[in-house]
C-alpha cells in the first residue's frame, strides 16, 4: 500500500523490516533485489542492505541521495556503484545544471570510497554526453581509490577524457568492460594501446560500436593496428576478449580466428 511521507518523519527504525512504497515524486518503485538503493528510492532500506548503490545522474536525485545518506551509515557497506541516466529527462543539460551536478558528485564520491566496482550506463545520444562527461570529470577529481572493476555500457564517450579517468585508477583492474560504445572524441586504437602500455587488466570485455571499429574511413589502417595489438605477447594475460558488435567471445588462443569471423561478417 502506497504511503506519503516526509523524509524527515520516516520511521527509520522500521525501514529494513518493511518495504514502503513512497508516493512522493522523488521516490520511484524499485523492482529489483532488496539490496539495492536507487537514488531517490527506498526499498528495504536498512543496515544490512545497500551493498549496491544505484545513482541517477540528475541533480534532484543526487540531492535526495545525499540527504538519505545522512540518516544511516550506508556508505561504509557499498561495494558497487551504478551510475545511470534517466531517459525520461530527454533534454541536454544547461551549463548551470552541469556545474550543479558536478558539485553534488564531488560531495557524493568521498562518501563511497569503499566501492570496488563502478558501472556507468547511458545511451549513445548527444543529450546525455554532458552527463557522462561530468561524471568522468568528478571521478578524475575525486578518484575512487579501491575500484578494481569498471564497466561502461551504451555511452558516447570522449576517449581522451576516458583515458584521463583510467590514469587515476591505481592498482590492477580485475575486470574492465566496455560494451557497445561510440567514440565522440579520440580513437579506440589509441585507447587500446594506452590500456596495453599503462594498465594492468586481468579480464577485458571490449565491444565498441560496430561503425567505430569496422565502418570507419580508416578501416584498413585500424584493422592492421588492432591485429598487431591483439598479437602482442602482453595481451595474453587477458582471460578473454569480446570483440565486435555481435559480442563475439574468444579466448587468448582463438583471437585470430575470432577476428577472422568478424572480418568475414564485414566482408573484409
Residue pairs with C-beta under 8 A, 6 or more apart in sequence:
1 21
2 21
2 22
2 23
3 20
3 21
3 22
3 23
4 22
4 23
4 24
5 20
5 22
5 24
7 64
7 67
7 68
10 20
10 42
12 71
12 72
15 42
15 44
15 45
15 46
16 44
16 45
16 46
16 47
16 48
16 49
17 46
19 34
19 43
19 44
20 42
21 27
21 29
22 42
26 40
26 60
26 61
26 64
27 40
27 41
27 42
28 38
28 40
28 41
29 41
29 43
30 36
30 38
30 41
30 43
32 38
32 43
33 52
34 43
34 44
34 49
35 44
35 49
35 50
35 51
35 52
36 43
36 49
36 50
36 52
36 53
36 54
37 43
37 45
37 49
37 50
37 52
37 53
37 54
37 65
37 68
37 74
38 54
38 56
39 54
39 55
39 56
39 58
39 61
39 62
39 64
39 65
40 56
40 60
40 61
40 64
40 65
41 54
42 68
45 68
45 72
46 72
47 72
47 73
47 77
49 77
50 74
50 77
50 78
51 77
51 78
51 79
51 80
52 78
52 79
52 80
52 81
52 82
53 74
53 78
53 80
53 81
53 82
53 112
53 115
54 81
54 82
54 84
55 61
55 62
55 65
55 81
55 82
55 83
55 84
55 108
56 62
56 84
56 85
56 86
57 83
57 84
57 85
57 86
57 101
57 131
57 132
57 134
57 135
58 85
58 86
58 89
58 101
59 97
59 100
59 101
59 104
61 86
62 101
62 104
62 105
62 108
63 104
65 108
66 104
66 107
66 108
66 111
68 74
69 75
69 108
69 111
75 111
75 112
75 113
75 114
76 114
77 114
78 112
78 114
78 115
79 114
79 115
79 116
79 117
80 115
80 116
80 117
80 118
80 119
80 149
81 112
81 115
81 117
81 118
81 119
81 144
82 119
82 120
82 121
83 118
83 119
83 120
83 121
83 135
84 120
84 121
84 122
85 121
85 122
85 123
85 128
85 131
85 132
87 123
90 127
91 127
92 126
92 127
92 130
93 101
93 130
93 131
93 134
98 130
98 134
101 131
101 134
102 134
102 137
102 138
105 134
105 135
105 138
105 142
106 138
106 141
106 142
109 138
109 139
109 142
109 144
110 142
112 144
113 144
113 145
113 146
114 146
115 144
115 146
115 147
116 146
116 147
116 148
116 149
117 147
117 148
117 149
117 150
117 151
118 139
118 144
118 147
118 149
118 150
118 151
119 150
119 151
119 152
119 153
120 132
120 135
120 151
120 152
120 153
120 155
121 153
121 154
121 155
122 128
122 131
122 132
122 153
122 154
122 155
122 156
123 154
123 155
124 154
124 155
124 156
124 180
124 181
124 182
124 209
125 156
126 156
128 155
128 156
129 156
129 158
129 184
132 155
132 156
132 157
133 158
133 161
136 158
136 161
136 162
136 164
136 165
137 161
139 165
139 168
140 161
140 164
140 165
140 167
140 168
143 168
143 169
143 170
145 170
147 169
148 171
148 172
148 173
148 174
148 175
149 173
149 174
149 175
149 176
150 169
150 173
150 175
150 176
150 177
151 175
151 176
151 177
151 178
151 179
152 162
152 177
152 178
152 179
152 181
153 177
153 179
153 180
153 181
154 179
154 180
154 181
155 181
155 182
156 181
156 182
156 183
156 184
157 181
157 182
157 183
157 184
157 186
158 184
158 185
158 186
159 183
159 184
159 185
159 186
159 187
159 188
159 190
159 191
160 185
160 186
161 185
162 186
162 191
163 186
163 191
163 194
166 194
166 195
166 198
166 199
167 198
169 199
171 200
172 200
172 201
172 202
173 199
173 200
173 201
173 202
174 202
174 203
175 202
175 203
175 204
175 205
176 195
176 199
176 201
176 203
176 204
176 205
177 204
177 205
178 204
178 205
178 206
178 207
178 208
179 205
179 207
179 242
179 247
180 207
180 208
180 209
180 245
181 207
181 208
181 209
181 212
182 208
182 209
182 211
182 212
183 208
183 209
183 212
188 208
188 212
188 213
188 222
189 222
189 225
189 226
189 229
192 206
192 226
192 229
193 225
193 229
195 201
195 204
196 229
196 232
196 234
196 235
201 237
201 238
202 237
202 238
202 239
203 238
203 239
203 240
204 238
204 239
204 240
204 241
204 242
205 240
205 241
205 242
206 241
206 242
206 243
207 242
207 243
207 244
207 245
207 247
209 245
210 244
210 245
213 222
213 226
213 244
214 223
214 244
214 262
214 266
214 268
215 266
216 222
219 266
219 268
223 263
223 268
226 259
227 259
229 235
230 241
230 255
230 256
230 259
231 255
231 256
235 252
235 255
236 252
238 252
239 251
239 252
240 249
240 250
240 251
240 252
241 249
241 250
241 252
241 255
241 258
242 248
242 249
243 250
243 258
243 259
243 262
244 262
244 265
246 262
246 265
248 258
248 261
248 262
249 258
250 257
250 258
